[in-house]
Amino acid sequence: MASSGDSTILHADLDAFYASVEQLLDPSLRGLPIAVGGGVVLAASYEARAYGVAAGMPGWRARALCPDIRFVGGHFGEYQRRADQVVDVFHDFTPRVERISIDEAFLDVSGAVHLFGPPGAIGAAIRRRVREETGLPLSVGVARTKHLAKVASQVAKPDGLVVVEPGGERAFLAPLPVGLVWGVGPATQLRLHQSGIQTIGQLAAAGSPLLESLLGPANGSKLARLAADVDRRRVDAPERARSIGAQAALGRRRVDRELVRETLGYLTDRVAGRMRASRRAARTVTVRVRFTGLRSVTRGATLARPSSATLTLTETAVELAGRALADHPAEREITLLAVSLSNLRDEECLQPELPWGRQARAQAARWGVDRTVDAIRTKFGRGAVGYATVVFSGVDRVPEGFRELAEH
């Protein structure tokens, strides 16, 4: 068996996944610049990326950059089916698979080397089987830590394999762009560039005190550790979720109570429905409000009894956000809102409160409405029915199929 110092963590990432599936379904699209979406680019093929087309870009901008681009609709069920096939391949090599999105996962192969050979050979075998069985390209990074394995898989793209041997981590990381560090988004990258930090080696040399002064204590300390390849996280096989949540990035929006209410209503509607699907109820509701400069504030509340009612949880979330905003009156803009439901309990059926008063009747009515909404959505799709404040809010601009894939 491999020792704890060996490079036995793999990060496997399907390349341009949605676009690759579309090119498989329609061979005439192979080798062409394509984008999944319409008004907004939801995914772009590597041929389109060569022109600067990127996910999240308005469709008109993509067409301006690449006049020959082809827009295609999404086959969401096919994305899920093929992604699950890939995960089945992973499980043929190791039970320790941590799926972090529909198209990427971490694998710990320390217990598999005596069966399949060294980790690099296992990565190559996985890539070969995924290509043969699904037709999809897969990039794999192999290293001693999760962070480094993820960086290596990005370097391996497209459709490659990179193994970082023990002892060579710092030399591998040093020349790479700082944007490859996990957690460095465009805003953080710009701030680092303005401070003369372009590479991961420069990030490591900057040290924690400087980075904390630039990015704040938590973020600066974390990036200093990752740049030095200090990452003690283990690959965790899935277990029953202890919490469930969703978030919405807002750009930079002025603080507006109606925006907060509509956004939290949308987010809570989604997470409550997912929770009810697993027959669970939550006692704790947590809301996170992020202001400009990556400053965040969190507020939470524990309910008297577990609830899965969308309206009850939404009311609590809106109240918590109101408290957060009231405690920070100097903040004029918000960039993100998030809702998390935790302290989960099994919920087999409605447990009415006695005596049968007005509040109990209201909870029973909400319980019944939610189950009816869930049943209609299951049969006819999520867009068939919903609460008016959510349906007409205009908060959601991403097709439902993509939302469902992301949340699973």
Secondary structure, DSSP 8 states (H G I E B T S, - for coil): ---TTS--EEEEEETTHHHHHHHHH-GGGTTS-EEEESSBEEEE-HHHHTTT--TT-BHHHHHHH-TT-EEE---HHHHHHHHHHHHHHHHHH-S-EEEEETTEEEEE-TTTHHHH-SHHHHHHHHHHHHHHHH---EEEEEESSHHHHHHHHHHH-SS-EEE--TT-HHHHHTTSBGGGSTT--HHHHHHHHHTT--BHHHHHHHHHHHHHHHH-HHHHHHHHHHHTT------------SEEEEEEEEEEEE--HHHHHHHHHHHHHHHHHHHHHTTEEEEEEEEEEEEGGG-EEEEEEEEEEEE--HHHHHHHHHHHHHHHHHT-TT--EEEEEEEEEEEEEE--S----SS--HHHHHHHHHHHHHHHHHHHHHHH-GGG---HHHHTT----S-HHHHHHHH-
